[in-house]
Amino acid sequence: MQERSSDAGRSAYRPIDEGFSGGSKRDGSAREVYAMTTSAQSAALAKLEYSHGKQLAQQIFHDTMAAIDVRHAMQAKLKFEGNALLAGEVVHPLARPPRVVAFGKAANRMAAVLHEILGGRIEAGVSVAPAETQHKVAPFQYFVGGHPYPNAASMEGARAALEVVSHLTCEDTVIFLVSGGGSAILAQPMDPSITLADLIEFNRALVTSHLPIELINVLRKHVSAVKGGRLAERAYPARQLTIFISDVPDDLPSMVASGPTMPDESTTEQAYEIAEQNKLAQHFPASIRGFFERRELPETPKPGDPRFANSYYFSLLSNRDAVQAALSSARRLGFVAEMDRGTWDADYRQVVHSNVAALDALSQAENGKPVCLVVGGEVTCPVTGPGMGGRNQAFALFASRQIAGYSRVVLSAGTDGRDGNSPTSGAVADGQTVSRARGRGLDPDAYLMGSDAYSFFRTLGDTLYTGFTDNNVRDVRIWLDFGV
């Protein structure tokens, strides 16, 4: 796998200070991308003509990002009333100001909004995110952790998090704000012999493999001092509430950021088996490889452990929210839209073929009406060359060959604003992409084998720039068929 995982009437393009951040002059800014869509432009796109296909797909994606805005979700789903924080059906009493630990791609945004919701009633806090924030609040210490590989600040942030939740009593409360990317962004090895360089090498071996995120995180959990429930273990006996944004399959919440606050269902035996079956240990640094070879990994706390008796969990956003938002946007534009029912988390080529078959069936069932197929999840995409790109751009490039000559469009993008080692969130392609590329002397197969889909789409002007979105609920794929 290559990794470097609106409301009706609201504009699909939003200014940077209303939920999106990042973007340099070189890469295109989020402000430029989301600046404005006039009513006349929207009306033109609403004709559902193939000539507007790529713009329509991008509008659906931008509508989706607006609908899953973290600030909007937190303000809608969290309430502070009568000295209690209400999170869905969870009522969490706050007899005294809580301590807060935020980590992951949405950490800074989640920390700032919770501070607003609680009216500043936070005793102390730590926020570890992959980028600086211009909106720091006084109770928090801020760290810029690394992603997709940990850095020194990832370890400094983890130590600060462990410290802020230590030596608490049953009268204290800790609120954890967890989002995707936390596996690298918050990092502390379980043994002092493991260095930062070792952690980087370990993570590089994992994220460039073909493994899905849930298997990668089984391995991460068992070499960490914070993952796999160990951060919550340190916070015991305090009352704990975890509010999380999921970037994993919905039935695997303990895999978000490798589950620092949740009991771990996986075992050391599974970790050994995954490493052996996939011949991974040989790529691990010696300090970590030795634990696997000697089978000496320490076990993580399990479900039923009494130290989790006062721990509660609330899912704020997930990939299903993004998929539903995309469906709503497509239907408002006039498409017959359906969610793909096939496998979302598999090799990108397999998913492309499955999606095309589903799109064929939907188009035939609707007798040639404009249709939209929405897909979520995260495909796997082995690194096969030294280029720039990620799973989404590789997906769009491979898909472009399957729709060549047809009145079809495909968009694939990450909701975090970054695809692999590129500065983009993804790419969009249509039935003319391959012919346009060949007209410029570009060989799609060569770019695909070189893991250089970013350069391919950048040359054609079909990359998607959002900047960091302060969010991460996996990927969204949008397929359009105009039936002509």
C-alpha positions as CSV (number, residue, x, y, z in Angstrom):
1,M,0.0,0.0,0.0
2,Q,1.3,3.4,-0.9
3,E,0.8,6.0,1.7
4,R,3.1,9.0,2.6
5,S,-5.4,5.5,4.0
6,S,-23.1,20.3,2.1
7,D,-25.9,21.2,3.0
8,A,-28.4,22.1,0.3
9,G,-28.0,25.7,-0.7
10,R,-24.5,25.9,0.8
11,S,-21.7,26.7,-1.7
12,A,-19.6,23.6,-2.5
13,Y,-16.4,25.7,-2.4
14,R,-15.5,27.1,1.0
15,P,-12.8,29.6,2.0
16,I,-9.8,28.2,3.8
17,D,-10.7,29.6,7.2
18,E,-14.0,27.8,7.2
19,G,-12.8,24.3,7.5
20,F,-9.9,23.8,5.2
21,S,-6.3,24.6,5.6
22,G,-3.0,24.4,3.9
23,G,-1.9,24.8,0.3
24,S,1.1,26.6,-0.9
25,K,1.6,28.8,-4.0
26,R,3.4,26.0,-5.7
27,D,0.8,23.4,-5.0
28,G,-2.4,25.5,-5.4
29,S,-4.1,26.9,-2.4
30,A,-7.3,25.6,-0.7
31,R,-8.6,29.1,-0.9
32,E,-8.3,29.1,-4.7
33,V,-9.8,25.6,-5.0
34,Y,-12.8,26.3,-2.8
35,A,-13.0,30.0,-3.5
36,M,-16.4,30.3,-5.3
37,T,-18.9,28.6,-7.6
38,T,-21.3,31.1,-9.1
39,S,-25.0,30.2,-9.4
40,A,-24.6,30.4,-13.2
41,Q,-21.7,28.0,-13.1
42,S,-23.7,25.6,-10.9
43,A,-26.6,25.8,-13.3
44,A,-24.4,25.0,-16.2
45,L,-23.0,22.0,-14.4
46,A,-26.5,20.9,-13.4
47,K,-27.2,20.1,-17.1
48,L,-25.4,16.8,-16.5
49,E,-23.5,17.0,-19.8
50,Y,-20.4,14.9,-20.3
51,S,-18.5,18.0,-21.4
52,H,-18.9,19.2,-17.7
53,G,-18.2,15.7,-16.3
54,K,-14.9,16.4,-14.5
55,Q,-16.3,19.6,-13.0
56,L,-19.4,17.8,-11.8
57,A,-17.3,15.1,-10.1
58,Q,-15.2,17.7,-8.4
59,Q,-18.3,19.6,-7.2
60,I,-19.6,16.3,-5.7
61,F,-16.3,15.9,-3.9
62,H,-16.2,19.5,-2.6
63,D,-19.8,19.2,-1.4
64,T,-18.8,16.0,0.4
65,M,-15.9,17.8,2.1
66,A,-18.1,20.6,3.2
67,A,-20.7,18.2,4.6
68,I,-18.1,16.4,6.8
69,D,-16.5,19.5,8.1
70,V,-15.1,18.7,11.6
71,R,-16.3,22.0,13.2
72,H,-19.8,21.5,11.9
73,A,-19.9,17.9,13.1
74,M,-18.7,18.7,16.6
75,Q,-21.0,21.6,17.1
76,A,-23.9,19.5,15.9
77,K,-23.2,16.4,17.8
78,L,-21.6,17.6,21.1
79,K,-23.3,19.6,23.8
80,F,-22.2,21.0,27.1
81,E,-25.1,21.2,29.4
82,G,-25.4,21.1,33.2
83,N,-21.7,20.4,33.8
84,A,-21.9,17.4,31.5
85,L,-20.7,16.8,28.0
86,L,-23.3,15.1,25.8
87,A,-21.8,13.0,22.9
88,G,-24.6,11.2,21.2
89,E,-26.2,8.9,23.9
90,V,-23.1,9.3,26.1
91,V,-23.6,11.7,29.0
92,H,-20.2,12.4,30.6
93,P,-20.3,14.4,33.9
94,L,-17.5,17.0,34.2
95,A,-17.3,17.8,37.9
96,R,-14.0,19.5,37.3
97,P,-12.3,20.7,34.0
98,P,-11.0,17.7,32.1
99,R,-7.6,17.1,30.7
100,V,-7.6,16.7,26.9
101,V,-5.3,14.8,24.5
102,A,-5.8,15.3,20.8
103,F,-3.8,13.4,18.1
104,G,-4.1,12.7,14.4
105,K,-4.8,14.7,11.3
106,A,-7.8,16.5,12.9
107,A,-6.2,17.1,16.3
108,N,-5.8,20.8,16.2
109,R,-9.2,21.5,14.8
110,M,-10.9,19.1,17.3
111,A,-9.0,20.6,20.2
112,A,-10.0,24.2,19.2
113,V,-13.7,23.3,18.8
114,L,-13.9,21.3,22.0
115,H,-12.4,24.3,23.8
116,E,-15.2,26.5,22.4
117,I,-17.9,24.0,23.3
118,L,-16.6,23.7,26.9
119,G,-16.3,27.4,27.2
120,G,-12.5,27.1,27.9
121,R,-13.1,24.7,30.8
122,I,-10.0,22.6,30.2
123,E,-7.4,22.0,32.8
124,A,-4.5,21.0,30.5
125,G,-4.1,19.6,27.0
126,V,-1.8,18.2,24.4
127,S,-2.4,18.4,20.6
128,V,-0.2,16.4,18.2
129,A,-1.0,17.1,14.5
130,P,0.9,16.9,11.2
131,A,0.9,20.7,10.7
132,E,1.1,23.9,12.7
133,T,-2.1,25.8,13.7
134,Q,-2.7,29.5,13.8
135,H,-5.4,29.1,16.3
136,K,-3.7,27.9,19.5
137,V,-5.6,27.9,22.8
138,A,-3.8,28.4,26.1
139,P,-4.4,25.1,27.9
140,F,-2.7,23.1,25.1
141,Q,0.8,22.1,24.3
142,Y,1.3,21.7,20.6
143,F,3.5,19.3,18.6
144,V,3.9,18.9,14.9
145,G,4.2,15.1,14.5
146,G,5.4,13.3,11.4
147,H,3.3,11.5,8.8
148,P,3.4,9.0,7.2
149,Y,6.6,8.4,9.3
150,P,7.0,9.6,12.9
151,N,9.5,12.4,13.7
152,A,11.1,13.7,16.9
153,A,7.9,15.7,17.7
154,S,5.8,12.5,17.4
155,M,7.8,11.1,20.3
156,E,7.9,14.4,22.2
157,G,4.1,14.7,21.8
158,A,3.6,11.1,23.0
159,R,5.7,11.7,26.1
160,A,3.7,14.9,26.8
161,A,0.4,12.9,26.4
162,L,1.6,10.2,28.8
163,E,2.6,12.8,31.3
164,V,-0.7,14.8,31.1
165,V,-2.7,11.7,31.8
166,S,-0.5,10.3,34.6
167,H,-1.2,10.3,38.4
168,L,-4.9,11.0,38.0
169,T,-7.7,9.8,40.3
170,C,-11.2,8.5,39.7
171,E,-12.5,12.0,40.1
172,D,-10.6,13.2,37.1
173,T,-11.7,13.1,33.5
174,V,-9.6,12.7,30.3
175,I,-11.1,13.4,26.9
176,F,-9.2,11.9,24.0
177,L,-9.8,13.4,20.5
178,V,-8.5,10.8,18.1
179,S,-8.3,10.9,14.3
180,G,-6.6,9.1,11.4
181,G,-2.8,9.4,11.0
182,G,-2.3,9.1,14.7
183,S,-0.3,5.9,14.3
184,A,2.7,7.9,13.0
185,I,1.8,11.3,14.5
186,L,1.8,10.0,18.1
187,A,4.7,7.5,18.6
188,Q,6.6,6.1,21.5
189,P,8.4,2.7,21.3
190,M,7.6,0.1,24.0
191,D,11.3,-0.5,24.6
192,P,14.1,2.2,25.1
193,S,16.4,0.3,22.7
194,I,14.2,1.3,19.8
195,T,15.2,4.6,18.3
196,L,13.3,7.1,16.2
197,A,15.3,6.0,13.2
198,D,14.2,2.4,14.0
199,L,10.5,3.5,14.2
200,I,10.8,5.3,10.8
201,E,12.4,2.2,9.2
202,F,9.7,0.0,10.7
203,N,6.9,2.3,9.5
204,R,8.4,2.5,6.0
205,A,8.4,-1.3,5.8
206,L,4.7,-1.3,6.7
207,V,3.3,1.5,4.6
208,T,5.0,0.4,1.4
209,S,3.7,-3.1,1.8
210,H,0.5,-4.4,0.3
211,L,-1.2,-4.9,3.7
212,P,-4.5,-3.2,4.6
213,I,-4.4,-0.7,7.4
214,E,-6.0,-3.1,10.0
215,L,-3.1,-5.5,9.6
216,I,-0.5,-2.8,9.6
217,N,-1.9,-1.5,12.9
218,V,-1.8,-4.9,14.6
219,L,2.0,-4.7,14.1
220,R,2.2,-1.1,15.2
221,K,0.2,-1.7,18.4
222,H,2.6,-4.3,19.7
223,V,5.8,-2.2,19.4
224,S,4.3,0.9,21.0
225,A,4.1,2.4,24.5
226,V,0.9,4.3,23.6
227,K,-1.0,2.3,21.0
228,G,-3.2,-0.7,21.6
229,G,-4.9,0.7,24.7
230,R,-1.7,1.6,26.5
231,L,-2.4,5.4,26.7
232,A,-5.8,4.7,28.3
233,E,-4.0,2.2,30.6
234,R,-1.8,5.1,31.8
235,A,-4.9,7.3,32.4
236,Y,-6.5,4.8,34.7
237,P,-8.4,5.3,37.1
238,A,-9.7,8.6,35.6
239,R,-13.0,8.6,33.7
240,Q,-12.3,8.6,30.0
241,L,-14.2,9.7,26.9
242,T,-12.8,9.1,23.4
243,I,-14.3,11.1,20.6
244,F,-12.9,9.7,17.3
245,I,-13.0,10.3,13.6
246,S,-12.6,7.0,11.9
247,D,-10.2,6.3,9.0
248,V,-10.7,2.5,9.2
249,P,-13.5,0.1,8.4
250,D,-16.5,0.9,10.6
251,D,-16.4,-2.4,12.4
252,L,-12.8,-1.9,13.5
253,P,-12.8,1.3,15.7
254,S,-9.9,0.1,17.8
255,M,-7.7,0.4,14.7
256,V,-8.1,4.2,14.5
257,A,-4.6,5.6,15.2
258,S,-3.8,2.0,16.3
259,G,-6.3,2.3,19.2
260,P,-4.3,4.1,22.0
261,T,-7.5,4.4,24.1
262,M,-9.3,1.2,23.4
263,P,-8.8,-2.4,24.5
264,D,-7.0,-4.4,21.8
265,E,-8.6,-7.4,20.2
266,S,-5.4,-8.4,18.4
267,T,-2.7,-10.5,19.9
268,T,1.1,-10.9,19.7
269,E,0.5,-14.3,18.0
270,Q,-1.3,-12.5,15.2
271,A,1.5,-10.0,14.9
272,Y,4.0,-12.7,14.5
273,E,1.9,-14.5,11.9
274,I,1.3,-11.3,9.9
275,A,5.1,-10.6,9.9
276,E,6.0,-14.2,8.9
277,Q,3.4,-14.7,6.2
278,N,4.3,-11.4,4.5
279,K,8.1,-11.8,5.0
280,L,8.2,-8.4,6.8
281,A,10.5,-9.0,9.7
282,Q,13.6,-9.0,7.4
283,H,12.8,-5.4,6.6
284,F,12.5,-4.3,10.2
285,P,15.5,-2.7,12.0
286,A,17.4,-5.1,14.3
287,S,16.0,-3.6,17.5
288,I,12.5,-4.4,16.5
289,R,13.2,-7.6,14.4
290,G,14.7,-9.2,17.5
291,F,11.4,-9.0,19.4
292,F,9.7,-10.8,16.5
293,E,12.4,-13.4,16.2
294,R,12.5,-14.1,19.9
295,R,8.7,-13.8,20.1
296,E,9.1,-11.4,23.1
297,L,6.5,-8.7,22.2
298,P,4.6,-7.6,25.3
299,E,0.9,-8.2,25.1
300,T,-1.6,-5.3,25.0
301,P,-4.6,-4.9,27.3
302,K,-7.7,-6.8,26.2
303,P,-11.5,-6.3,26.1
304,G,-12.9,-7.0,29.6
305,D,-9.9,-5.5,31.3
306,P,-11.3,-3.6,34.4
307,R,-9.1,-0.6,33.6
308,F,-11.5,0.2,30.7
309,A,-14.7,0.0,32.9
310,N,-15.0,3.8,32.9
311,S,-14.1,4.4,29.3
312,Y,-16.6,5.6,26.8
313,Y,-16.4,6.0,23.0
314,F,-18.2,8.2,20.5
315,S,-17.7,8.1,16.7
316,L,-18.0,11.6,15.3
317,L,-17.4,10.9,11.6
318,S,-16.6,8.0,9.5
319,N,-16.2,7.0,5.8
320,R,-19.9,6.2,5.6
321,D,-20.7,9.9,6.4
322,A,-18.5,10.9,3.4
323,V,-20.2,8.4,1.1
324,Q,-23.7,9.5,2.1
325,A,-22.7,13.1,1.6
326,A,-21.5,12.3,-1.9
327,L,-24.7,10.5,-2.7
328,S,-26.8,13.4,-1.5
329,S,-24.7,15.9,-3.6
330,A,-25.0,13.7,-6.8
331,R,-28.8,13.3,-6.3
332,R,-29.2,17.1,-5.8
333,L,-27.4,17.6,-9.1
334,G,-29.8,15.2,-10.8
335,F,-27.9,12.0,-11.1
336,V,-29.4,8.6,-10.2
337,A,-26.9,7.8,-7.5
338,E,-26.1,4.5,-5.7
339,M,-23.5,3.3,-3.3
340,D,-21.2,0.5,-4.5
341,R,-22.0,-2.8,-2.7
342,G,-18.8,-4.5,-3.5
343,T,-15.4,-4.7,-1.7
344,W,-13.8,-1.3,-1.1
345,D,-10.6,-2.4,0.6
346,A,-8.6,-4.5,-1.9
347,D,-6.0,-4.1,-4.6
348,Y,-6.7,-1.0,-6.6
349,R,-6.9,-2.8,-9.9
350,Q,-9.4,-5.3,-8.5
351,V,-11.6,-2.5,-7.1
352,V,-11.5,-0.7,-10.5
353,H,-12.8,-3.7,-12.3
354,S,-15.5,-4.3,-9.7
355,N,-16.6,-0.7,-9.9
356,V,-16.8,-0.7,-13.6
357,A,-19.0,-3.8,-13.6
358,A,-21.2,-2.1,-11.0
359,L,-21.4,1.1,-13.1
360,D,-22.3,-1.0,-16.1
361,A,-25.2,-2.6,-14.3
362,L,-26.4,0.7,-12.9
363,S,-26.3,2.4,-16.3
364,Q,-28.2,-0.4,-17.9
365,A,-30.8,-0.5,-15.2
366,E,-31.5,3.2,-15.7
367,N,-31.7,3.0,-19.5
368,G,-28.9,5.4,-20.2
369,K,-29.8,8.1,-17.7
370,P,-26.9,10.0,-16.1
371,V,-25.8,7.9,-13.1
372,C,-23.3,8.1,-10.3
373,L,-21.7,5.3,-8.4
374,V,-20.1,6.3,-5.0
375,V,-17.4,4.2,-3.4
376,G,-15.5,4.6,-0.2
377,G,-12.8,2.7,1.7
378,E,-9.0,2.5,1.0
379,V,-7.6,0.4,-1.8
380,T,-4.1,-1.1,-1.4
381,C,-1.5,0.0,-3.9
382,P,2.1,-1.5,-3.7
383,V,4.9,0.9,-4.5
384,T,6.6,-0.2,-7.7
385,G,8.7,2.8,-8.6
386,P,10.4,6.0,-7.3
387,G,7.7,8.5,-8.5
388,M,5.2,10.7,-6.7
389,G,1.6,9.8,-6.1
390,G,-0.6,7.6,-3.9
391,R,-3.4,5.0,-4.1
392,N,-6.0,7.5,-5.3
393,Q,-4.0,8.8,-8.3
394,A,-2.9,5.3,-9.1
395,F,-6.6,4.3,-9.0
396,A,-7.7,7.1,-11.3
397,L,-4.8,6.4,-13.7
398,F,-5.6,2.7,-14.0
399,A,-9.4,3.5,-14.2
400,S,-8.7,5.9,-17.1
401,R,-7.7,3.0,-19.3
402,Q,-10.9,1.2,-18.5
403,I,-13.2,4.1,-19.5
404,A,-11.1,5.3,-22.5
405,G,-13.5,6.3,-25.3
406,Y,-16.6,6.2,-23.1
407,S,-18.7,9.1,-21.7
408,R,-17.5,8.4,-18.2
409,V,-15.7,10.1,-15.4
410,V,-13.9,8.8,-12.4
411,L,-12.6,10.8,-9.4
412,S,-10.6,9.3,-6.5
413,A,-9.4,11.4,-3.6
414,G,-8.4,11.3,0.1
415,T,-10.4,13.3,2.6
416,D,-7.2,14.3,4.4
417,G,-6.0,16.4,1.5
418,R,-2.9,14.3,0.8
419,D,-2.4,11.3,-1.5
420,G,0.7,9.3,-0.9
421,N,3.9,11.3,-1.2
422,S,2.3,13.9,-3.4
423,P,0.9,17.4,-2.4
424,T,-2.6,16.6,-3.9
425,S,-5.6,14.7,-2.5
426,G,-6.2,12.7,-5.7
427,A,-7.1,13.1,-9.4
428,V,-10.0,13.0,-11.9
429,A,-10.1,11.3,-15.3
430,D,-12.6,10.9,-18.1
431,G,-12.9,9.0,-21.4
432,Q,-10.5,11.3,-23.1
433,T,-7.7,11.2,-20.5
434,V,-5.7,8.4,-22.2
435,S,-6.0,9.9,-25.7
436,R,-5.0,13.4,-24.3
437,A,-2.0,11.8,-22.5
438,R,-0.8,9.9,-25.6
439,G,-1.1,13.1,-27.6
440,R,1.4,14.7,-25.2
441,G,3.7,11.7,-25.5
442,L,2.7,10.3,-22.0
443,D,2.6,6.5,-21.6
444,P,0.0,5.7,-18.8
445,D,1.5,2.3,-18.2
446,A,5.0,3.7,-17.6
447,Y,3.7,6.2,-15.1
448,L,1.7,3.6,-13.3
449,M,4.7,1.2,-13.0
450,G,6.8,4.1,-11.8
451,S,4.4,5.0,-9.0
452,D,4.3,8.4,-10.7
453,A,0.6,9.0,-11.2
454,Y,1.0,12.5,-9.7
455,S,3.3,13.6,-12.5
456,F,0.9,12.2,-15.1
457,F,-2.1,14.0,-13.8
458,R,-0.2,17.2,-13.0
459,T,0.9,17.4,-16.7
460,L,-2.8,17.1,-17.8
461,G,-4.0,19.5,-15.2
462,D,-6.3,17.0,-13.5
463,T,-4.9,16.7,-10.0
464,L,-7.1,17.8,-7.0
465,Y,-5.7,20.3,-4.6
466,T,-7.3,20.9,-1.3
467,G,-4.5,21.5,1.1
468,F,-4.6,19.7,4.5
469,T,-8.3,19.5,5.5
470,D,-7.9,18.8,9.2
471,N,-9.9,15.7,8.6
472,N,-9.5,12.1,7.6
473,V,-12.3,9.6,6.9
474,R,-10.6,7.5,4.3
475,D,-11.1,8.0,0.5
476,V,-14.1,8.8,-1.8
477,R,-14.4,7.5,-5.3
478,I,-17.0,9.0,-7.7
479,W,-17.9,7.3,-11.0
480,L,-20.2,9.1,-13.5
481,D,-21.8,7.7,-16.6
482,F,-23.6,10.1,-18.9
483,G,-25.3,7.4,-21.0
484,V,-24.3,8.8,-24.4
